[in-house]
Amino acid sequence: MDVRKLVQDLHVVKNIRLNDRHFLLELVAPETFPMLLPGQFVQALVKDSPSTFLRRPFSIHSVDYVNNTLRLLIQLKGAGTHHLSLLREGEPLNLIYPLGNSFSFPQTNDVLLIGGGCGVAPLLFLSQFLRQQHQIHPTMLLGFKTKEEVTEIEEYSRFGNVHVITDDGTEGEKGLVVDHSLIRDGINQFKKIYACGPEPMLRAIAKIAGIHHIDCEVSLENTMACGFGVCLCCVTATQTGNERVCVEGPVFNTRKLKWN
Amino acid sequence: MTTASGTFGYGDEFRDFIDLGQLGGVFVKAVTGKNRDGNAYPRMSETPSGMLNSVGLQNRGVDYFCREIYPKIKDFNTNVIVNVSGSTLEEYVEVAGRINELAKIPAIELNISCPNVKLGGMAFGTVPSMAADVTSAVRKVYKKVLMVKLSPNVTSIAEIAKAVVDGGADVITLINTLLGMAIDAEQRRPVLSTITGGLSGPAIKPVALRMVWQVHKAVPVPIIGLGGIMNATDAIEFFLAGATAIQVGTANFIDPQVSVKIVAGIEEYLVRHHLDSVNSLIGALRTD
């Protein structure tokens, strides 16, 4: 279905610093949102950053339809994200949205959401959506580098059961996401997996899902110039040729990708 | 005001953002003889005031274009111009001949920045005789307006311009992207899968302006100028240098509505300078 894309100035309601490397931007839109789906993203225009030429893509982290606000979870990477972290209440941020496809509806209640690092971002919206629209209570496995970076667990817990793992074991289990006991010993209780995070993590999960015949969707993060399908820079290789992460993605069923 | 090939899809993708009727034309994505998958990812690197791309002419080929895409775009309320690309002379001629049969396409833009695979991958547009040959070969089969898009990666752009005019070009469009490279210092690898790629964006505007000016002095045909145009002032600069029309490309990625904003900005400039049309600006650069 085709929702009309908007180029729109939203305004900052809150800028919440979560830890050294992450912050949340809550933005209010001037008119009622079009339909927004989990997995979709925005392209944000960064102003006053001389070395930032292109927009920056961020997945939609959560949506409040009552107040007409949405939240972006942003990881500090370079000059562009640094400038966004300086945005104050009331300042405008121009977005092109909603972009991309979305996670598909699970035909089961046995759902596992897996997020690594800032890959957790779209999963809050997804879990909110599953709970509120489909009365599904998902299990969530969230991986972070260290205790300091573990945030918003209360938010995720509103929509499902949250399990945490950190690289250094300072919170939850220790190791990478795929080292968690849910994956090691308990993967077969799930019939659908949704994952977002660094590509090596997604490939490992795809492999495990393949072995256990569990339907799996991943959200990819390729570098983009336009973000709305015309430049052909963000493509990923699939069984049906090079497809755009910004239009045919960012969500892909792992069976479709050329990963082996 | 038109939009550049490779930055506007086939026009359809921008209907959410602008009314195509406000544009003089849309140069659609390159069409080649056969389906091309394009280059491996990564295909893009952001640079200061610009970006490098090595997309590799990904498209479904001329059959698919004629059968599936043309019916959807032929009735757009603007001129739809097809960018024709190829790896061999024969491929250019084949594609141009097929597009010639499409009634609602008034012109083609011949992309001669492509490597000639029969001559070691040297771009057609870097050697005057090759540029002339491909233009005249296409001229024989293409009966409508033939535009040739020049590569800037040459020593003398005027020489190439003269060669394609001799070959039968009605219009020259310039410039295509500048050859460049990006390196990831931490990984110690090139950023692009193809190592080198094409630079576009504001960074190349000074080169584009210089070349438009040089070509304007060298050949009598109309010129369509492109290269880093982001706003109306940039557009005016190209008219002054000798362009009759302009293309906006990379700017569309940052603001999908930039093309219509530039049209409004040009109109505002004309009012401010008490001019009736852009015609009085073309080549009006004062160098005395």
Interface residues (C-beta under 8 A of the other chain):
Chain A: R4 K5 L6 V7 L45 P50 S51 T52 F53 L54 R55 I96 N222 T223 M224 A225 C226 G227 F228 G229 V230 C231 L232 C233 C234 V235 T236 A237 G241 N242
Chain B: G6 T7 F8 G9 E13 F14 D16 F17 K29 D37 G38 A40 Y41 P42 R43 M44 S45 E46 T47 P48 S49 G50 M51 N53 V55 Q58 G201 P202 T250 N252 F253 I254 D255 P256 Q257
